[in-house]
Amino acid sequence: MSSLSRNARIAGLLYLGVVLLGPVRLIYIPSVLFVAGNAAATAQNIAAHEHLFRFGIYADLFTATIEIFVVLALYRLLNGVDRTVATIMVILGLADVPIYFINTLNDFGALLFARGADSLAAVRHPRLQVGFSAAESRRVAYPERCCLSGAEFCRRPAAAVRGSRWERHLPSAAR
């Protein structure tokens, strides 16, 4: 088997892994868990089907990791044809990998929100609690934007922020 044929097979097998996991995460899991226009029902579905949601998170992480290797395998394959185009393909191919990884933080935040405040009981460090208070003040100030985003990982009431230096971030109606 020639080197070109071996590189093509490796790139194809890696790309097959991305193609098989993508629809599970992008089509199946959202159709089962997400309820359009109803954040409370979505949070309940995530809490009820936590293993499926976690599988989606792990599928995202695995897909992003495999995509790095797919791009590098395609570079090895296409480098002999046109090095400039192969380099551009690497740049564009790796551009969405950080987005995959950052998106998993939003998913973990949604998972923590769906599980409830008891999942944050282990957080005892004062600096982390200040961070949670800041995130809580943003959630209170912008509930329509932060419904299931990464900032929604703390379900403490706005009263937890009162009397702290973060109180000024609360909307006037919550003070």
Secondary structure, DSSP 8 states (H G I E B T S, - for coil): --HHHHHHHHHHHHHHHHHHHHHIIIIIHHHHH--TT-HHHHHHHHHHTHHHHHHHHHHHHHHHHHHHHHHHHHHHHHTTT-HHHHHHHHHHHHTTHHHHHHHHHHHHHHHHHHH-GGGGTT---HHHHHHHHHHHHHHHH-TTTSSSSGGG-----GGGTTTSTTGGGS-GGG-
